[in-house]
Amino acid sequence: MQVVVAVGAIAVLAVAWWLISPLFIDEVVEEDFPRAAMGVIPEDMTAEEVEEVMMEAEAVDATVTEDMPESAESEATGPVALATGALQDADDFHRGSGGVTAYRLEDGSQVLRLEDIEVTNGPDLRVLVAPGHGITNRQALQAAGYIELGPLKGNIGSQNYDFPPGYQIPEQLTVVIYCKPFHVLFATAALS
């Protein structure tokens, strides 16, 4: 009988720790913006060689005396910001701040970038996107129809999430930091 009580107590403590510990333990993640967006790097170059080439290019200081030639309009190269916004608190307890931008990269893929975010931590937080604005609760989120981009990698810092291939980013998009076990919104960002 005592063994059953001890096992039960351990199970209860483990679940309580899983649910409560995120409230006072922060997870900091600092991901770089996707390399594909910053340029094409030859496959046979190491990171050290890339850094060396960049340092050499940075050291070149030449004055140009010729005017730049007129060029025809061309498509933008590099990442293109499609929609931007800022995280806001879902309520007085579930708080969030930081920048959120959806990008199209040179290769045509799309990435959601969370920049310098700080969100109240919680168990099993997810990054969701839904069409439209004004999503303030679970019912509105479900009614809008959402897709999950993945688990929140950290509640503090900067991180990237890939949109599924072929996903069409709507003119109005809401990003939601969502607690899956409790079905609670922690923070939202209206992008346009």
C-alpha positions as CSV (number, residue, x, y, z in Angstrom):
1,M,0.0,0.0,0.0
2,Q,2.8,2.4,0.9
3,V,4.5,1.7,-2.4
4,V,1.3,2.6,-4.3
5,V,1.0,5.9,-2.4
6,A,4.7,6.7,-3.0
7,V,4.4,6.0,-6.7
8,G,1.3,8.1,-6.9
9,A,3.0,11.0,-5.0
10,I,6.0,10.9,-7.4
11,A,3.7,11.0,-10.4
12,V,1.7,13.9,-9.0
13,L,5.0,15.8,-8.2
14,A,6.3,15.1,-11.7
15,V,3.1,16.5,-13.3
16,A,3.1,19.5,-11.0
17,W,6.7,20.2,-11.9
18,W,6.0,20.0,-15.6
19,L,3.1,22.4,-15.3
20,I,4.5,24.9,-12.9
21,S,8.3,25.0,-13.6
22,P,8.0,27.0,-16.9
23,L,6.5,29.9,-14.9
24,F,9.9,30.6,-13.3
25,I,12.3,29.0,-15.8
26,D,13.1,31.0,-18.9
27,E,14.3,29.4,-22.1
28,V,16.5,31.8,-24.2
29,V,16.9,31.1,-27.9
30,E,18.9,33.3,-30.3
31,E,18.6,31.9,-33.8
32,D,20.2,33.7,-36.7
33,F,18.1,34.9,-39.6
34,P,18.1,32.0,-42.1
35,R,21.4,31.8,-44.1
36,A,19.5,31.2,-47.3
37,A,18.1,34.7,-46.9
38,M,21.5,36.3,-46.4
39,G,23.3,35.0,-49.5
40,V,24.5,31.9,-51.3
41,I,27.5,30.2,-49.8
42,P,29.4,27.6,-51.8
43,E,28.9,24.2,-50.4
44,D,32.7,23.5,-50.2
45,M,33.4,26.5,-47.9
46,T,33.6,26.1,-44.2
47,A,32.2,28.7,-41.8
48,E,35.7,29.9,-41.0
49,E,36.4,30.5,-44.7
50,V,33.1,32.4,-45.1
51,E,34.0,34.6,-42.1
52,E,37.5,35.2,-43.6
53,V,36.1,36.3,-47.0
54,M,33.6,38.6,-45.3
55,M,36.3,40.2,-43.1
56,E,38.5,40.8,-46.2
57,A,35.5,42.4,-48.1
58,E,34.8,44.6,-45.1
59,A,38.4,45.8,-45.1
60,V,38.3,47.1,-48.7
61,D,37.9,50.9,-48.7
62,A,37.8,52.3,-52.3
63,T,36.4,55.5,-53.5
64,V,34.3,55.3,-56.7
65,T,34.4,58.3,-59.0
66,E,32.1,57.0,-61.7
67,D,28.3,57.3,-61.6
68,M,26.3,54.2,-61.2
69,P,24.8,53.1,-64.5
70,E,21.0,53.3,-64.9
71,S,19.5,49.8,-64.5
72,A,16.2,48.5,-65.4
73,E,13.7,47.7,-62.7
74,S,14.5,44.3,-61.3
75,E,12.9,42.0,-58.8
76,A,14.1,42.4,-55.3
77,T,16.8,40.1,-54.2
78,G,17.1,38.8,-50.7
79,P,14.4,38.4,-48.2
80,V,11.1,40.3,-48.6
81,A,9.0,41.3,-45.6
82,L,5.4,40.3,-46.4
83,A,3.7,41.3,-43.2
84,T,4.9,42.7,-39.8
85,G,3.5,43.2,-36.3
86,A,4.3,43.1,-32.6
87,L,3.4,40.6,-29.9
88,Q,0.9,41.8,-27.3
89,D,-0.4,40.4,-24.0
90,A,-3.3,38.0,-24.2
91,D,-4.3,39.0,-20.7
92,D,-2.9,40.4,-17.4
93,F,-1.1,37.1,-16.6
94,H,-0.1,35.8,-20.1
95,R,2.2,38.5,-21.5
96,G,4.2,38.9,-24.7
97,S,6.3,41.5,-26.5
98,G,8.7,41.6,-29.5
99,G,8.6,41.9,-33.2
100,V,7.0,39.4,-35.6
101,T,7.6,39.4,-39.4
102,A,6.7,37.0,-42.2
103,Y,9.4,36.9,-44.9
104,R,9.6,35.3,-48.4
105,L,13.2,34.2,-49.0
106,E,15.1,34.1,-52.3
107,D,14.4,30.4,-52.8
108,G,10.6,31.1,-52.5
109,S,10.2,29.6,-49.1
110,Q,8.5,31.6,-46.4
111,V,9.6,32.1,-42.8
112,L,8.1,33.6,-39.7
113,R,10.7,35.5,-37.7
114,L,10.1,36.2,-34.0
115,E,12.6,39.0,-33.0
116,D,13.6,39.9,-29.5
117,I,10.5,38.3,-28.0
118,E,9.7,37.9,-24.3
119,V,6.7,35.7,-23.5
120,T,5.4,34.4,-20.2
121,N,6.6,30.8,-20.2
122,G,4.3,27.9,-19.9
123,P,4.0,24.2,-20.6
124,D,4.0,23.0,-24.3
125,L,3.7,26.5,-25.9
126,R,3.0,26.4,-29.7
127,V,3.4,29.0,-32.5
128,L,0.1,29.2,-34.5
129,V,-1.0,31.4,-37.4
130,A,-4.5,32.2,-38.4
131,P,-6.1,34.4,-41.1
132,G,-7.6,37.7,-39.9
133,H,-7.3,39.9,-36.9
134,G,-9.1,40.2,-33.6
135,I,-8.3,36.7,-32.4
136,T,-8.4,37.0,-28.6
137,N,-9.6,33.6,-27.4
138,R,-9.6,29.9,-28.2
139,Q,-13.1,30.1,-29.9
140,A,-12.0,32.9,-32.2
141,L,-8.8,30.9,-33.0
142,Q,-10.7,27.8,-33.9
143,A,-13.3,29.7,-35.9
144,A,-10.6,31.4,-38.0
145,G,-8.9,28.1,-38.8
146,Y,-5.2,28.0,-37.9
147,I,-2.1,26.1,-38.7
148,E,0.7,25.2,-36.3
149,L,4.2,26.1,-37.2
150,G,5.8,24.2,-34.3
151,P,6.6,24.4,-30.6
152,L,7.9,27.7,-29.3
153,K,11.7,27.2,-29.1
154,G,12.2,29.6,-26.3
155,N,10.2,32.2,-24.4
156,I,13.0,34.8,-24.8
157,G,15.0,35.7,-27.8
158,S,14.8,35.5,-31.6
159,Q,13.7,32.4,-33.6
160,N,12.5,31.3,-37.0
161,Y,9.6,29.1,-38.1
162,D,9.0,27.8,-41.6
163,F,5.6,28.2,-43.2
164,P,4.4,25.0,-44.9
165,P,5.2,24.8,-48.7
166,G,2.5,26.4,-50.7
167,Y,0.9,28.3,-47.8
168,Q,-0.5,31.6,-49.0
169,I,0.0,34.4,-46.4
170,P,-3.2,36.4,-46.2
171,E,-3.3,40.2,-46.1
172,Q,-4.3,40.0,-42.4
173,L,-2.6,37.3,-40.3
174,T,-2.5,36.7,-36.6
175,V,0.4,34.9,-34.9
176,V,-0.6,33.2,-31.6
177,I,1.6,31.8,-28.9
178,Y,-0.7,29.1,-27.5
179,C,-0.6,26.7,-24.5
180,K,-1.7,23.4,-25.9
181,P,-2.5,21.5,-22.7
182,F,-4.7,24.3,-21.3
183,H,-6.0,25.8,-24.6
184,V,-4.9,29.3,-23.5
185,L,-3.6,32.2,-25.7
186,F,-0.4,33.6,-24.2
187,A,0.3,36.3,-26.7
188,T,-0.9,37.5,-30.2
189,A,0.5,39.6,-33.0
190,A,-1.7,41.1,-35.7
191,L,0.4,41.2,-38.9
192,S,-0.4,43.2,-42.0
